[in-house]
Amino acid sequence: MNRRTLLGAVGTLGAAGLAGCLDDDSESLFQNPFSGRGLATPVPVELTNEGDNHYNVHLEAYDPEAQRETYDGAYTVVPNERVSAPHLDGIDQQLRVTRFGGDHGDDLVEQASITRDTQYVRIRIFDDDIEVEAPEGEGTAPDDDLPEAEEADDANDSQSAE
C-alpha cells in the first residue's frame, strides 16, 4: 500500500468517525439550522415610543433549552421615535423587555414567547405601560390597514350566511 492510499483511507475514516459528532442534537452552544428542524427565520423587532418622555429600553432573549442568552440590546428611545432593532432568531426563546423609568416613573418589565412561527415583535412604549406584540402564524410584517382586512372578512361572512 502506498502513502497516498494510506493517507486517503485515514482521512476518510476520520471524517466518517466524526460525522456523528456534528449531527449531535444534545445541548449544543450553537443551533444548527440545517439539522432537520427547519431553518430559523429572522424575526424583525420594532420599538415605538408613544410616550411624552425619552426612555432607556433593554431587550434580552433567553433560550431555556440551551440555557443561554440569545439576544441582548439596549436602546434610548425619544418620544414619537420608531427604532428597528436587530432581528431575533426564529427559535423557541423568551424575550424580556425592560423600560427604565428613571426620573419619569417606575421600571416596567414585560415578557413574550418567541417561536419559529413568530412573524415579528412590536414593542410600544407608553409613559405608564409597555405593550409587546409577537403574533404567530403565516403572513408578513405588520400592516396598518388591518381593520380593512377585518371588514373584508365580515363581508365574506355575511355573504356566506345568505
Solvent accessible surface area in square Angstrom, and as a share of the most:
residue,aa,sasa,rsa
1,M,186,0.83
2,N,96,0.49
3,R,193,0.70
4,R,205,0.75
5,T,73,0.42
6,L,91,0.45
7,L,112,0.56
8,G,42,0.41
9,A,43,0.34
10,V,92,0.53
11,G,45,0.43
12,T,91,0.53
13,L,129,0.64
14,G,37,0.35
15,A,67,0.52
16,A,68,0.53
17,G,56,0.54
18,L,115,0.57
19,A,57,0.45
20,G,55,0.52
21,C,88,0.53
22,L,148,0.74
23,D,100,0.52
24,D,88,0.45
25,D,100,0.52
26,S,71,0.46
27,E,135,0.60
28,S,53,0.34
29,L,126,0.63
30,F,169,0.71
31,Q,61,0.27
32,N,65,0.33
33,P,47,0.30
34,F,161,0.67
35,S,35,0.23
36,G,76,0.73
37,R,88,0.32
38,G,43,0.42
39,L,112,0.56
40,A,35,0.27
41,T,74,0.43
42,P,88,0.56
43,V,0,0.00
44,P,44,0.28
45,V,4,0.02
46,E,38,0.17
47,L,0,0.00
48,T,18,0.10
49,N,0,0.00
50,E,73,0.33
51,G,7,0.07
52,D,119,0.61
53,N,43,0.22
54,H,95,0.43
55,Y,2,0.01
56,N,75,0.39
57,V,1,0.01
58,H,45,0.20
59,L,0,0.00
60,E,38,0.17
61,A,1,0.01
62,Y,102,0.39
63,D,9,0.05
64,P,74,0.47
65,E,138,0.62
66,A,25,0.19
67,Q,127,0.56
68,R,67,0.25
69,E,90,0.40
70,T,31,0.18
71,Y,25,0.10
72,D,89,0.46
73,G,14,0.13
74,A,77,0.60
75,Y,46,0.17
76,T,82,0.48
77,V,0,0.00
78,V,72,0.41
79,P,49,0.31
80,N,136,0.70
81,E,60,0.27
82,R,158,0.58
83,V,30,0.17
84,S,95,0.62
85,A,5,0.04
86,P,86,0.54
87,H,103,0.46
88,L,3,0.01
89,D,78,0.40
90,G,0,0.00
91,I,8,0.04
92,D,87,0.45
93,Q,6,0.02
94,Q,73,0.33
95,L,1,0.01
96,R,100,0.37
97,V,1,0.00
98,T,17,0.10
99,R,3,0.01
100,F,83,0.35
101,G,1,0.01
102,G,66,0.64
103,D,145,0.75
104,H,78,0.35
105,G,41,0.39
106,D,114,0.59
107,D,82,0.42
108,L,49,0.24
109,V,80,0.46
110,E,69,0.31
111,Q,105,0.47
112,A,17,0.13
113,S,64,0.41
114,I,1,0.01
115,T,34,0.20
116,R,102,0.37
117,D,74,0.39
118,T,6,0.03
119,Q,51,0.23
120,Y,25,0.09
121,V,1,0.01
122,R,51,0.18
123,I,0,0.00
124,R,78,0.28
125,I,0,0.00
126,F,46,0.19
127,D,51,0.26
128,D,120,0.62
129,D,61,0.32
130,I,5,0.03
131,E,75,0.34
132,V,35,0.20
133,E,70,0.31
134,A,26,0.20
135,P,45,0.28
136,E,98,0.44
137,G,33,0.32
138,E,182,0.82
139,G,53,0.51
140,T,111,0.64
141,A,57,0.44
142,P,41,0.26
143,D,89,0.46
144,D,131,0.68
145,D,72,0.37
146,L,105,0.52
147,P,81,0.51
148,E,113,0.51
149,A,52,0.40
150,E,94,0.42
151,E,115,0.51
152,A,54,0.42
153,D,82,0.43
154,D,93,0.48
155,A,49,0.38
156,N,90,0.46
157,D,92,0.48
158,S,63,0.41
159,Q,125,0.56
160,S,93,0.60
161,A,89,0.69
162,E,179,0.80
